[in-house]
Amino acid sequence: MKIIMLGAPGAGKGTQAKMIADKYSIPHISTGDIFRANIKNGTALGMEAKGYMDQGLLVPDELTVKILLDRVAQEDCSNGYVLDGFPRNIPQAEVLDRELAKLNDGIDHAIDVDVPDENIIRRMGGRRACVSCGATYHIEYIRPKTEGICDVCGKELVLREDDRPETVGKRLDVYHEQTQPLIDFYNKKGILKTVDGTRQMQEVFHDIVEILSGSKQI
């Protein structure tokens, strides 16, 4: 079961990817984690990627896919995996498809966690993070016991720069320009399913499980 998670930043696809990985005992794979692991371990692919990153350049799609394929070739991926944050655009998706096809392999499901922009801006704008320990809260959904104070260490909670409405709006613009076309790409392949990401986390997960089990078509 090879799964790609799609959705705008803040839609909750990362949370759902982790829940899928736990339920089906398959790895949750993000390219950021793979890059960090390869660089930390000093692999040839990691050092090649680091060369681009140190210059402030994007890692080329072909190299990113090589690192990804190296990861999914490991034993723990024998029953499948969940990709979170890759591919980010059509060229990456095309390279991934081409390289998997060489291995007589391919993606089984692309799941889009659909949340309107205004919901995402409200969600992310309500996040608060501890300046000391990094614990996170939400002014509506996960409130601290004392407003503005971390339950864990008693330090101040702040609205991070990444979560400010103007910053979130810019991230959404990039998503709609570069990443949303992937929805059409996987829809044409007949493997895309969309879930309503505005509902409670467990309700969204229930729909995804039904899709993966073949008992629900959305």
C-alpha positions as CSV (number, residue, x, y, z in Angstrom):
1,M,0.0,0.0,0.0
2,K,1.9,3.1,-1.3
3,I,0.1,6.3,-0.4
4,I,0.7,10.0,-1.2
5,M,-0.9,12.6,1.1
6,L,-2.0,15.9,-0.6
7,G,-3.4,19.0,1.0
8,A,-2.5,22.6,1.7
9,P,-0.2,23.6,4.6
10,G,-2.2,23.4,7.8
11,A,-4.8,21.0,6.3
12,G,-3.7,18.2,8.7
13,K,-2.3,15.8,6.1
14,G,0.8,15.2,8.3
15,T,-1.3,14.2,11.3
16,Q,-3.3,11.9,9.1
17,A,-0.2,10.4,7.5
18,K,1.2,9.5,11.0
19,M,-2.2,7.9,11.9
20,I,-2.2,5.9,8.7
21,A,1.4,4.7,9.3
22,D,0.5,3.7,12.9
23,K,-2.6,1.8,11.9
24,Y,-1.1,-0.1,9.0
25,S,2.5,-0.5,10.4
26,I,4.1,1.2,7.4
27,P,6.6,4.1,7.5
28,H,5.6,7.7,7.4
29,I,8.1,9.3,5.1
30,S,8.9,13.0,4.6
31,T,11.6,14.3,2.4
32,G,12.8,16.6,5.1
33,D,13.4,13.6,7.4
34,I,15.2,11.7,4.7
35,F,17.5,14.6,3.8
36,R,18.4,15.1,7.5
37,A,19.1,11.3,8.0
38,N,21.3,11.1,4.9
39,I,23.2,14.2,5.8
40,K,23.7,13.1,9.4
41,N,24.9,9.6,8.3
42,G,27.2,11.1,5.6
43,T,25.8,9.1,2.7
44,A,26.9,9.9,-0.8
45,L,23.4,11.1,-1.7
46,G,23.2,13.1,1.5
47,M,26.5,14.9,0.8
48,E,25.3,15.6,-2.8
49,A,22.1,17.1,-1.4
50,K,24.0,19.1,1.2
51,G,26.1,20.7,-1.5
52,Y,23.0,22.3,-3.0
53,M,21.4,23.2,0.4
54,D,24.6,24.9,1.6
55,Q,24.5,27.1,-1.5
56,G,20.8,28.0,-0.7
57,L,19.7,26.0,-3.8
58,L,16.8,23.6,-4.1
59,V,17.8,20.0,-4.3
60,P,17.1,18.9,-7.9
61,D,14.0,16.7,-8.4
62,E,16.1,13.8,-9.8
63,L,18.3,13.7,-6.7
64,T,15.3,14.0,-4.3
65,V,13.7,11.1,-6.0
66,K,17.0,9.1,-5.8
67,I,17.1,9.7,-2.0
68,L,13.4,8.8,-1.8
69,L,13.8,5.6,-3.7
70,D,16.8,4.6,-1.6
71,R,14.5,5.0,1.5
72,V,11.5,3.1,0.2
73,A,13.8,0.2,-0.9
74,Q,14.5,-0.5,2.8
75,E,13.0,-3.5,4.5
76,D,10.5,-1.6,6.6
77,C,8.8,-0.4,3.4
78,S,8.1,-3.9,2.0
79,N,4.4,-3.6,2.9
80,G,4.1,0.1,1.7
81,Y,4.7,3.6,3.0
82,V,3.0,7.0,3.3
83,L,4.7,9.9,1.5
84,D,4.1,13.3,3.2
85,G,5.4,16.5,1.5
86,F,6.5,14.8,-1.8
87,P,5.9,15.3,-4.6
88,R,5.3,19.0,-4.4
89,N,4.8,19.7,-8.1
90,I,4.1,18.0,-11.4
91,P,7.8,17.6,-12.5
92,Q,8.6,15.8,-9.2
93,A,5.5,13.6,-9.7
94,E,6.5,12.7,-13.2
95,V,10.1,11.8,-12.1
96,L,8.7,9.7,-9.3
97,D,6.3,7.8,-11.6
98,R,9.0,7.2,-14.1
99,E,11.5,5.8,-11.6
100,L,8.9,3.6,-9.8
101,A,7.8,2.3,-13.2
102,K,11.4,1.1,-13.9
103,L,11.0,-1.0,-10.7
104,N,7.5,-2.3,-11.9
105,D,6.1,-0.3,-9.0
106,G,3.8,2.6,-8.5
107,I,1.6,4.7,-6.1
108,D,-1.7,3.0,-5.1
109,H,-3.5,6.0,-3.5
110,A,-3.3,9.7,-3.5
111,I,-5.4,11.2,-0.7
112,D,-6.3,14.9,-0.7
113,V,-7.2,16.4,2.6
114,D,-9.4,19.3,1.4
115,V,-9.7,22.4,3.6
116,P,-10.8,25.9,2.4
117,D,-8.2,28.6,2.7
118,E,-10.2,30.6,5.2
119,N,-10.3,27.6,7.5
120,I,-6.6,27.1,7.3
121,I,-5.8,30.8,8.0
122,R,-8.1,30.6,11.1
123,R,-6.6,27.3,12.2
124,M,-3.0,28.4,11.9
125,G,-3.6,31.9,13.2
126,G,-4.9,30.3,16.4
127,R,-1.8,28.3,17.1
128,R,0.5,29.3,20.0
129,A,3.9,27.9,20.7
130,C,6.0,28.0,23.8
131,V,9.2,30.2,23.5
132,S,11.1,27.8,25.7
133,C,10.1,24.1,25.3
134,G,8.3,24.3,21.9
135,A,5.0,22.8,23.2
136,T,2.0,23.9,21.0
137,Y,-1.5,24.9,21.7
138,H,-4.5,26.4,20.0
139,I,-6.7,29.2,21.3
140,E,-9.9,27.3,20.3
141,Y,-9.0,23.6,20.3
142,I,-6.1,23.0,22.7
143,R,-6.1,25.8,25.2
144,P,-3.5,26.1,27.9
145,K,-4.7,26.0,31.5
146,T,-3.6,29.7,31.9
147,E,-4.0,32.0,28.8
148,G,-0.7,32.8,27.2
149,I,1.3,30.5,29.5
150,C,2.7,27.0,28.7
151,D,1.3,24.2,30.8
152,V,4.6,22.3,30.6
153,C,7.2,24.9,31.6
154,G,5.3,28.0,32.5
155,K,6.9,30.2,29.9
156,E,5.2,32.6,27.4
157,L,3.2,31.4,24.4
158,V,3.6,33.3,21.2
159,L,2.2,33.3,17.6
160,R,5.0,32.1,15.4
161,E,5.9,34.1,12.3
162,D,4.9,31.1,10.1
163,D,1.4,31.1,11.5
164,R,0.6,34.8,11.0
165,P,-2.2,35.3,8.5
166,E,-0.1,37.2,6.0
167,T,2.6,34.5,6.0
168,V,0.0,31.7,5.8
169,G,-1.6,33.5,2.8
170,K,1.7,33.5,1.0
171,R,2.2,29.8,1.6
172,L,-1.2,29.1,0.3
173,D,-0.5,31.1,-2.8
174,V,2.6,28.9,-3.5
175,Y,0.5,25.8,-2.8
176,H,-2.2,26.7,-5.3
177,E,0.4,27.6,-7.9
178,Q,2.7,24.6,-7.6
179,T,1.1,21.8,-5.6
180,Q,-2.6,21.9,-6.3
181,P,-2.1,20.8,-9.9
182,L,-1.1,17.4,-8.5
183,I,-4.8,16.9,-7.6
184,D,-5.6,16.9,-11.3
185,F,-2.5,14.8,-12.1
186,Y,-3.5,12.0,-9.8
187,N,-7.2,12.3,-10.6
188,K,-6.4,11.6,-14.3
189,K,-4.5,8.5,-13.1
190,G,-7.7,7.3,-11.3
191,I,-6.0,7.0,-7.9
192,L,-7.1,10.3,-6.2
193,K,-9.6,10.4,-3.4
194,T,-10.7,13.5,-1.5
195,V,-11.7,13.8,2.1
196,D,-13.3,16.7,3.9
197,G,-10.6,18.0,6.2
198,T,-12.8,20.5,8.0
199,R,-14.2,17.8,10.3
200,Q,-12.8,16.3,13.5
201,M,-9.5,14.5,13.1
202,Q,-10.9,11.1,13.9
203,E,-13.8,11.6,11.4
204,V,-11.3,12.4,8.7
205,F,-9.2,9.4,9.6
206,H,-12.3,7.1,9.5
207,D,-13.0,8.2,5.9
208,I,-9.4,7.6,4.9
209,V,-9.5,4.1,6.4
210,E,-12.7,3.3,4.5
211,I,-11.0,4.5,1.3
212,L,-7.9,2.4,1.9
213,S,-10.0,-0.7,2.7
214,G,-12.0,-0.2,-0.5
215,S,-15.3,0.2,1.2
216,K,-15.8,3.9,0.4
217,Q,-15.5,5.8,-2.8
218,I,-15.2,9.6,-2.5
